[in-house]
Amino acid sequence: MVSDVAAKGLGFAWHNAMVRAACTLWLPVLVPVVTGMLRDCGHCLTNYLLCSPLVPGIMVPVLCNLDDAAFFVVGGVVTLLLFGLVTLLLRELPRAFGYAAQAIVTVLITFEAIGFASALRA
């Protein structure tokens, strides 16, 4: 069953918006793994994969110089807020603007993932 908003072409249904938001946030996180940036360092790869659910929001705790549990809590909260924001954008914006938002977020998270992987290698 298609919702009224999706039928009018304004956005995606909630389920589709959530799946697209998840792909938008977490598929770019795999770029350093797929490109082999962490191939030579097993410890770095392990740490990156353990932190991969938080990579979309990891820049905030890094810039705030947080340590220990606060690092992971803030990173998790920012990641969840970003997921909610992207889902809401895909739900409420017209599809063309939703695709543009997806492209922008994907590029930013790709750069963030590459930067985090490089920081682990340093």
Backbone as CSV, one residue per row, in Angstrom:
resi,resn,N_x,N_y,N_z,CA_x,CA_y,CA_z,C_x,C_y,C_z
1,MET,0.835,-1.178,0.000,0.000,0.000,0.000,0.887,1.251,0.000
2,VAL,0.599,2.159,-0.885,1.383,3.380,-1.006,0.700,4.481,-0.213
3,SER,1.508,5.221,0.550,0.920,6.304,1.340,0.540,7.477,0.435
4,ASP,-0.238,8.390,0.983,-0.695,9.547,0.215,0.469,10.432,-0.214
5,VAL,1.449,10.612,0.675,2.586,11.471,0.344,3.392,10.858,-0.789
6,ALA,3.664,9.552,-0.697,4.440,8.892,-1.742,3.670,8.870,-3.060
7,ALA,2.354,8.776,-2.997,1.550,8.752,-4.216,1.597,10.100,-4.938
8,LYS,1.736,11.171,-4.190,1.810,12.503,-4.790,3.203,12.810,-5.335
9,GLY,4.167,11.944,-5.099,5.511,12.168,-5.613,6.333,13.112,-4.764
10,LEU,5.911,13.355,-3.524,6.649,14.301,-2.684,7.803,13.655,-1.944
11,GLY,7.724,12.408,-1.666,8.795,11.752,-0.932,8.569,10.261,-0.918
12,PHE,9.363,9.584,-0.114,9.272,8.137,-0.018,8.401,7.757,1.169
13,ALA,7.894,6.542,1.147,7.186,6.021,2.309,8.200,5.837,3.441
14,TRP,7.705,5.739,4.678,8.611,5.677,5.829,9.599,4.530,5.707
15,HIS,9.130,3.353,5.345,10.020,2.201,5.250,11.106,2.438,4.216
16,ASN,10.721,2.901,3.037,11.699,3.180,1.983,12.665,4.282,2.389
17,ALA,12.165,5.296,3.066,13.029,6.396,3.511,14.052,5.899,4.522
18,MET,13.628,5.010,5.411,14.559,4.489,6.416,15.621,3.581,5.796
19,VAL,15.223,2.753,4.837,16.192,1.886,4.166,17.183,2.719,3.370
20,ARG,16.696,3.718,2.657,17.581,4.585,1.883,18.507,5.386,2.792
21,ALA,17.994,5.852,3.930,18.833,6.597,4.873,19.928,5.698,5.444
22,ALA,19.588,4.448,5.763,20.594,3.516,6.285,21.678,3.250,5.240
23,CYS,21.278,3.057,4.001,22.263,2.850,2.937,23.111,4.095,2.714
24,THR,22.483,5.255,2.810,23.200,6.512,2.619,24.241,6.723,3.713
25,LEU,23.934,6.336,4.924,24.858,6.557,6.038,25.940,5.492,6.138
26,TRP,25.598,4.222,5.950,26.549,3.173,6.290,27.248,2.515,5.112
27,LEU,26.790,2.670,3.897,27.549,2.124,2.772,28.853,2.889,2.518
28,PRO,28.887,4.225,2.633,30.166,4.925,2.453,31.203,4.582,3.519
29,VAL,30.768,4.051,4.647,31.690,3.660,5.708,32.586,2.517,5.236
30,LEU,32.132,1.741,4.282,32.898,0.599,3.783,33.985,0.985,2.780
31,VAL,34.036,2.231,2.364,35.012,2.654,1.352,36.453,2.375,1.783
32,PRO,36.878,2.720,3.006,38.267,2.411,3.375,38.565,0.918,3.423
33,VAL,37.577,0.107,3.748,37.781,-1.335,3.798,37.902,-1.896,2.380
34,VAL,37.018,-1.464,1.493,36.994,-1.975,0.121,38.219,-1.513,-0.664
35,THR,38.659,-0.288,-0.434,39.815,0.230,-1.170,41.140,-0.267,-0.622
36,GLY,41.129,-0.928,0.523,42.354,-1.493,1.076,43.184,-0.525,1.888
37,MET,42.598,0.548,2.350,43.360,1.517,3.146,43.883,0.906,4.448
38,LEU,43.171,-0.074,4.980,43.538,-0.669,6.262,44.085,-2.089,6.097
39,ARG,44.511,-2.420,4.908,44.934,-3.783,4.587,46.182,-4.212,5.364
40,ASP,47.132,-3.352,5.547,48.409,-3.718,6.153,48.391,-3.747,7.670
41,CYS,47.342,-3.241,8.289,47.293,-3.124,9.746,46.035,-3.826,10.267
42,GLY,46.224,-5.030,10.790,45.091,-5.790,11.298,44.430,-5.121,12.493
43,HIS,45.227,-4.494,13.342,44.696,-3.799,14.517,43.836,-2.611,14.088
44,CYS,44.320,-1.864,13.099,43.562,-0.706,12.603,42.245,-1.161,11.964
45,LEU,42.290,-2.234,11.211,41.082,-2.759,10.569,40.069,-3.216,11.610
46,THR,40.542,-3.897,12.637,39.648,-4.353,13.697,38.991,-3.178,14.402
47,ASN,39.792,-2.167,14.757,39.227,-0.981,15.421,38.256,-0.239,14.519
48,TYR,38.576,-0.145,13.232,37.685,0.546,12.306,36.349,-0.193,12.177
49,LEU,36.411,-1.514,12.053,35.175,-2.283,11.918,34.340,-2.240,13.193
50,LEU,34.993,-2.204,14.348,34.250,-2.085,15.599,33.583,-0.714,15.736
51,CYS,34.214,0.308,15.189,33.655,1.665,15.254,32.768,1.994,14.062
52,SER,32.665,1.105,13.091,31.947,1.424,11.855,30.491,1.851,12.046
53,PRO,29.740,1.336,13.024,28.377,1.860,13.186,28.360,3.336,13.598
54,LEU,29.444,3.814,14.198,29.487,5.198,14.673,30.186,6.155,13.712
55,VAL,30.778,5.643,12.647,31.569,6.492,11.749,30.777,7.675,11.182
56,PRO,29.493,7.539,10.814,28.797,8.722,10.305,28.742,9.900,11.289
57,GLY,28.794,9.638,12.578,28.741,10.724,13.553,29.991,10.859,14.385
58,ILE,31.087,10.296,13.922,32.293,10.232,14.739,33.063,11.546,14.769
59,MET,32.782,12.443,13.843,33.548,13.689,13.776,33.282,14.586,14.984
60,VAL,32.079,14.567,15.512,31.747,15.437,16.648,32.554,15.078,17.892
61,PRO,32.592,13.805,18.325,33.417,13.516,19.498,34.913,13.691,19.249
62,VAL,35.347,13.514,18.006,36.766,13.742,17.697,37.098,15.219,17.852
63,LEU,36.254,16.087,17.309,36.508,17.524,17.403,36.357,18.056,18.820
64,CYS,35.541,17.382,19.639,35.358,17.799,21.037,36.393,17.184,21.973
65,ASN,37.330,16.391,21.421,38.376,15.731,22.208,37.815,14.895,23.347
66,LEU,36.759,14.154,23.087,36.168,13.301,24.103,36.913,11.974,24.166
67,ASP,36.917,11.370,25.336,37.586,10.089,25.538,36.616,9.089,26.142
68,ASP,37.003,7.844,26.077,36.335,6.736,26.741,34.861,6.626,26.369
69,ALA,34.007,6.490,27.369,32.583,6.239,27.118,31.887,7.432,26.476
70,ALA,32.277,8.636,26.860,31.647,9.826,26.299,31.850,9.889,24.780
71,PHE,33.002,9.431,24.306,33.294,9.402,22.873,32.240,8.568,22.133
72,PHE,31.977,7.371,22.653,31.041,6.462,21.989,29.588,6.890,22.177
73,VAL,29.268,7.455,23.317,27.887,7.912,23.546,27.556,9.077,22.624
74,VAL,28.426,10.060,22.565,28.185,11.225,21.707,28.196,10.817,20.242
75,GLY,29.123,9.956,19.850,29.158,9.474,18.468,27.895,8.729,18.096
76,GLY,27.380,7.910,19.012,26.139,7.183,18.763,24.933,8.086,18.658
77,VAL,24.860,9.080,19.552,23.730,10.018,19.521,23.743,10.831,18.233
78,VAL,24.918,11.309,17.835,25.018,12.097,16.601,24.668,11.231,15.389
79,THR,25.109,9.978,15.384,24.781,9.082,14.281,23.276,8.836,14.192
80,LEU,22.644,8.607,15.335,21.184,8.399,15.335,20.438,9.652,14.906
81,LEU,20.899,10.816,15.345,20.267,12.065,14.910,20.437,12.275,13.408
82,LEU,21.601,11.949,12.892,21.841,12.067,11.458,20.958,11.097,10.679
83,PHE,20.799,9.884,11.185,19.907,8.912,10.549,18.468,9.433,10.525
84,GLY,18.015,9.985,11.642,16.669,10.548,11.701,16.489,11.719,10.752
85,LEU,17.504,12.569,10.667,17.426,13.730,9.780,17.366,13.307,8.317
86,VAL,18.211,12.373,7.927,18.205,11.918,6.532,16.890,11.215,6.212
87,THR,16.383,10.417,7.148,15.088,9.763,6.936,13.981,10.796,6.756
88,LEU,13.972,11.800,7.597,12.959,12.845,7.499,13.078,13.626,6.193
89,LEU,14.298,13.933,5.779,14.491,14.629,4.502,13.969,13.794,3.329
90,LEU,14.282,12.500,3.350,13.816,11.637,2.263,12.305,11.471,2.285
91,ARG,11.714,11.560,3.446,10.262,11.411,3.578,9.521,12.673,3.132
92,GLU,10.045,13.832,3.499,9.302,15.074,3.321,9.668,15.867,2.070
93,LEU,10.886,15.748,1.599,11.288,16.515,0.423,10.797,15.845,-0.859
94,PRO,10.638,16.608,-1.915,10.392,15.977,-3.217,11.560,15.058,-3.571
95,ARG,11.291,14.060,-4.358,12.300,13.029,-4.624,13.592,13.580,-5.200
96,ALA,13.516,14.567,-6.074,14.741,15.123,-6.664,15.624,15.748,-5.585
97,PHE,15.026,16.476,-4.653,15.795,17.066,-3.569,16.285,15.988,-2.602
98,GLY,15.517,14.928,-2.431,15.947,13.809,-1.599,17.176,13.125,-2.174
99,TYR,17.185,12.941,-3.490,18.354,12.362,-4.138,19.569,13.269,-3.982
100,ALA,19.360,14.575,-4.082,20.467,15.524,-3.897,20.991,15.460,-2.461
101,ALA,20.090,15.375,-1.488,20.504,15.270,-0.091,21.283,13.976,0.133
102,GLN,20.827,12.888,-0.471,21.543,11.619,-0.358,22.955,11.730,-0.923
103,ALA,23.096,12.365,-2.072,24.411,12.501,-2.701,25.354,13.317,-1.816
104,ILE,24.855,14.405,-1.257,25.688,15.262,-0.411,26.125,14.512,0.842
105,VAL,25.189,13.849,1.503,25.512,13.113,2.725,26.474,11.971,2.423
106,THR,26.283,11.283,1.317,27.169,10.184,0.947,28.598,10.665,0.744
107,VAL,28.776,11.769,0.050,30.120,12.307,-0.182,30.763,12.741,1.139
108,LEU,30.015,13.412,1.990,30.570,13.865,3.267,30.969,12.698,4.163
109,ILE,30.144,11.664,4.212,30.476,10.517,5.057,31.634,9.724,4.458
110,THR,31.758,9.694,3.148,32.908,9.035,2.529,34.201,9.728,2.941
111,PHE,34.220,11.058,2.880,35.412,11.798,3.320,35.680,11.583,4.807
112,GLU,34.625,11.548,5.597,34.774,11.326,7.028,35.331,9.926,7.304
113,ALA,34.855,8.935,6.591,35.339,7.566,6.764,36.808,7.446,6.371
114,ILE,37.183,8.072,5.270,38.573,8.046,4.836,39.453,8.774,5.853
115,GLY,38.981,9.893,6.366,39.742,10.621,7.384,39.906,9.827,8.670
116,PHE,38.844,9.147,9.102,38.921,8.342,10.323,39.865,7.158,10.122
117,ALA,39.797,6.525,8.969,40.705,5.408,8.680,42.154,5.886,8.634
118,SER,42.381,7.048,8.072,43.734,7.603,8.040,44.228,7.946,9.430
119,ALA,43.345,8.440,10.275,43.720,8.752,11.659,44.075,7.481,12.427
120,LEU,43.375,6.399,12.158,43.718,5.141,12.809,45.074,4.620,12.355
121,ARG,45.426,4.887,11.106,46.707,4.438,10.570,47.872,5.256,11.113
122,ALA,47.619,6.476,11.536,48.707,7.361,11.984,49.293,6.946,13.311
